[in-house]
Amino acid sequence: MDAKLVFWTLSLVNLGVVVGLALHGVRAIRQGRVEAHRRSMRVAGLLVAAFLLAYLLKLWWLGGEDKSHWSALAQWNLYIHEAFVIVMLLSGLLAWALAMRFAKSARVSGDPSDPAASPVTLRAHRILGRIAVISAAGGLLTACFVLAGMIARAH
């Protein structure tokens, strides 16, 4: 297995862990476990940031992919995967930015003397978070097909 396939295999595992953590975070917040939600989402975000850094290093060190032998279907799958990832990144960043707005609220701290979180901000955070999790799952699914194609073309 060449270095690029190793990188993409590890990246797929990383994305699987990100999706698992995000789903755990969703379940935690539905159960009212705010701190567990924050931890899961924080670690998922750090794993995404680590991937982005690793991807830049991979481009610098190993270069990009040669898509000249990819079928049109394989290329479209890659574009759809990349769209899922972009939506995940943007919605996740926006959800995080909104979470920072109510980080010191009674909803998060559990202290009734802290100010209440804005319902509008909470709703927007929930919607953007949902979009990020769904996009991450879509990215994971399409990444499986991208990697399977890469492995098949390598043999």
Summary of the structure (lengths in Angstrom):
residues: 155
radius of gyration: 18.1
end to end distance: 9.4
largest distance: 63.3
contacts: 429
relative contact order: 0.15
helix: 81%
strand: 0%
